[in-house]
Amino acid sequence: MRVMLKALCAVVAVVMAGFGAYFAGGHGESKMGIFWWDTHLEVIQGQLAGLRVHLQDFRQAHGRYPTNDEGLAALDNFVSRGKCELPSRWGEPRLPDLSDDLFTWRNAKLAVQLHREHYGRPPATAQEFREFFRHQFGVKMPEDNAAQTVEIELAIGKDDSLFILSPAGVLSPWLVPYVYENRNGLAPTLFADSPANADRGERYSLRVDEGIYVHSVGGLLCAQVRDRHWWEYHGPQFVGYALLAAALALVVTLVWRSKRVPKATVFTVAVSATIGSLAGGFYAMCYAMRSLFSRRSPELISQQRDLLAKYHSRCVINEASYQKAMTAIDILSPREGPLNRPTSEPD
């Protein structure tokens, strides 16, 4: 009976070691989805940090922060700014094509720095911005491909960040306005729906000063998708670690009970764990990587509109500011499909 029990325990240990190593080793999945959305958040955090510098400089120059109606459109201290015609995307005539390079936005600051090193200053005129996008970003300009064009206003920040401007303020790379909040002198309940309230890690929002916040609704949704990817990948790993620990405990128990080392069992468990680990580390590349911020989802547009509508109804922003923001959002009709299920990005 004891022999059968030991044999059963050995079999269970082998099975748990194999499956545990498989799950702990990656369970045949890629971490690319986590990396993909982390990179979006990295860009957003960099832009928010740049906006904080400009808002604090605005306060030093004017003795106050912009009002909610002025918003980020009041910023007048960019190093340079200018309008530029860029080719529109195929099938999306109202959206500028900034998606040729996988890391266009991730490397935007580096591109500005390279331009500064070559020319002695960042781009400042429409022609210089055109050359900037042609040479540093690799964007095919209208004369290169006879594409339709769309005019956008660009600005270079004091930290060499690249911003897209609109009458509604600074646009995120998703081409929707960053949300600016000046809560000073207003009831806290007016901002009860602010995404910044729950962002303790400042992944998609930033507290500039007492009562002054800037955040991105797109960043909020991005963080939610990223967290789901994180649990989908790491959750099974935790199960794998538990199975490996249980397998190890069974082996230790067998050794202790037998008063000797059951070499065959230990060897089989080790082989099972090795095979499981190797199998878990392999995964299929089932998608084609695309440029960051290459699409806007209906969910992003809907939540941005809803938040602005609430601030408008609560008189946080007036009618003119509300209409400017809504016009900026309507630059492009969103593609079909939720943010977390793009057809050609990591899922």
N, C-alpha and C positions, 0 to 999 in steps of 0.2 A: 504493500500500500504506500509506504514511504517512497519507494523507488518510483512508483507511478506519479506520486505527487511532485517529486523533484523533477521528473521528466516534463510534467505539465508546466511547472514553474519555469523550466528552461525554455520551453516552446513559447510561453507567454513573453518571457524576457526578450527572446529573439524577435518576435513580432513587434513588440513595443519599441525596441531599439531601432528597427527598420523604419517603422512609421514615424517614430519620434524624430529620427535624423532627417527623414524626408521633409517633414513639416518645418523643422528648425532650419534646414538648409535652404529654404525658399519655396518649397512645395510647388515647384514648376512655374512660378510666377516671377515677373520682373518688378523691380522697384522703380522703373522708369516713370510710372504714373505719379509717384510721390515726388520724384525729381522734377517732373514736368510742371506741376503746380507750385512746388517750392520756388522754382525759377520765376514764375509770374509774381509771386509774393515778394521775392527779392527785388524785382524791378519796382514794384509799388512802394516798398519801404524806402528805396533809394529816392524816389520822386517825392515822397512825403517828407523825408529829411531835408531835401532841397527847398521844398515849400516852407518848411519851418524857418529856415534861414531868411528867406525873403519876407515872411510875415514879421519876424522879429526886427528885421531892418526897417520894414515899413513903420513899425511902432516907434522906433527910435527917430525916424525922420518926421513922422506926423503926430507923435504923441498919443497915438491910439491905434487899435487894430481896426481893420475894415469892419463895417457893419455887415449884417447878414444880407442886406440888399446889395451892397457893393461886392461882397464876396471876394474871391480870388481874382476877379476881373480888375480890382483896384490896384493890384500889384504893379508898380511902376519902376521897379529897380532891377529888372533883368539886365544882364550884361549886354545882350543884343536881342533883337527881335525883328522879324520881317516876314512878309508873305512870299509864298513860293507855290508855283504850279507843279503838281506831281501827277504822274499817270494814275488813272483810276484802275481798280481791280477789274478783271474780266467778269462781266455779268453784274458788277456792282458799281455803277458809274458815279455814285456819290461818296465812295470810300477811297481814300488815297492808298496806293499800293506801297506798303512798308513791310511786306511780308516775304521778301525774297530770301533773306538770310534767316537761318534758324534762331540765331541769337541777336537779331537786330536790336531789340530793346535792351537786352542784357549788356550789350557792348556799346550802347549809345554814348555813354560818357567817355569811353575810350576813343570812340570815333571823333568826338569833339576835341579831345586832347591831342590826337594825331593831327587834326586840322590846325590846331593852335601851334604845334611844333613846326609844321611845314610853312604856315603863312604868318606866324607871329601873333595871331589873334583868332578867336572863333569866328565862324561865318556870321555876317552881319547884313548882307544885302540879299535880294531875291536870287541874283545870279550866283552868289557864293553859297547860298543854301542849296541851289540846284547842283552845283558842283560837289558840294558836301555829300549829298545823297547819291550822286553818281559814283564818286570815287571811294567814299568811306563805307557806304551802305550797300553799294552794288545795285542800286535801283536803276532800272531802265527808264530813262527820261523820255518824254513825249517824242522828241525828234529821233529817238532810237527805235521806237516801235510803233509810232503813229497812233498811240492809244488816246482815248479820251483823257481829259485832264480835270483835276479838281484843285481848287486853290485853298490852301490852309495857311494859318499864321503860326509861326514857330518862334520859340524863344530859347535862349541859352541862359542857364542859371549860373549863379556865382560859383557853384561847385562843378560846373561844366555839364550839368544835367540838361537833357533836351526835353522841352515841354511843347505841347500843342495847345494853342490858345483859341478862344472863342469869345463872343460877347458875354457868354455865361461864366467865363473864367477859364481855368486850366482844365484841359481834358485829360483823362487817363488814357493809356494806350488802347483801351477799348473804345475810345472816342465818345465817352460820356463824361460829364463834369465830375470832378472831385467835389465832394460835399463839404462846404465850409460852415462851421457853427461858431457863432459868438454868443455864448450863453450868459454873458455878464449882464446883470440887470433884468434878466428874464426868469420866469418861473421854471424850476427844474422839470416840471411835468410836461412842458412844451417839447422837451427832447427825450421823452421816455422811450420813443421808438428808435432812437439813434443807434446804429450798429456799433458806434464807438463805445457804448456803455459796457458791452460784453467782451470787448477786445482787450483783456488785461495784458496780453503779451505784445500788444501793438503790432500785430501782423498785417493789418489792413487799415489802421487808423493811427493818428498821432495826436498827443496832447501837446500843443504848441506852448501854451501858457495857461494860467488859471482861467478856466472858462472858454478857452479857445481850442477847437478841435478841427482836424481835417481827416476825412476818411473816404474810402472807396467802396461802393456797394458791390462792384465787381470783385474787389479783393475779398469781401466777406464771403461771397459765393465760392470763390476760388479756395478759400481756407476750408470751407465746409467740404468741398469735393476732395481736397487734399487729405483732410482728416479721415474721410471714408476710405480712401485708398490706403492710408496708413494702417487702419484697423484690418482691412481686407488682407493686407500683406503680413502684418506683424501678429494679428490675432492667432492665426494657425501656428505661428512660430512659438507662441507661449504654450500652446497645447503640445507642440513637439518637445519643448524643454521639459514639460511635466512628464511626458511619456518616457523620455530619456532618463529622467531622475527615477521614475518608477522601475525602469529596466535595470538601472544600476543598483537600486535597493534590492531587487530580486536576486541579482547576481551575488551581492554581498551576503544576503541571507543564505543562499545556497552554499557559499564558501564557509560561512560560519557554522551552518548545520552539518556540513560534510567534514569539517575539520581539515579539509584539504582543498586545493584549488582544482575545480573541475575544468581542466584545460579545454576540452572539446566545447563545453558550453560557452566559456569565455571567448574562445576563438570564433564560434558561430555568431555570438552577439556582436563582436567587433566587425565581422564581415557584413552582417546585416545592417549595422549602423553606417558602415562605409558606403555600401550600395545605396542605402536610402539617402545619404547626404549627397552623393553624386547625382542621383536621380532628381532630387529636389532643387539642385543648382542649375539644371537645364530648363530653359523655357523657350518658347517659340516667339519670334518677332512677328507679330500679326498686325502691325500698323506702320504707317509711314509718318515720320516726324514732320511737323509743320512749324512754321514760324510762330513765335509767341504772340498772343493777343490777335490771332488771325480771325477770330469770329466773335460776335456778340450774340448772346442767347436771349430768347423771349423772357426768360426768368430775370435776367439782369435788367432789361428795359422795364419790365413790369415793376420790379421792386424799387428801382430808381424813381419811376413816375409816382408810385404810391407814397414814397417818403416825401418827395417834393410837394405832393398834393396835401399831405398832412401839415407840413410846415406852412403852406400857403393858407390853409383853412384856419390855422392857429395864429395867423398874422406874424409868423416868424419872418417870412419874406412877403413882399408886396406883389401885386399883380404883374408888374413889369419884370421883376426878377424871376418870377415863376414862368412867365412866357419865354423869357430868354433861355432858361434851363431846359424847358420842354422842347424848344426849337433845336437846341444843341443835341438833345437825345435823338431827335428825329432825323439826324443826318442820314441814317441808313436804316431801312427796314430790316429787322433781325432775321437771320436764317432760321430754318426749321430745326427743331431738336433742342433738348435741354443742354445746359452748360456742361454737364458731366458726361455726356455721351456723344462727343464729336465723332464724325465718321472717319476722320483720318488723323486723330490724335490719340494718345494713350488712353485706354479705358481701364 
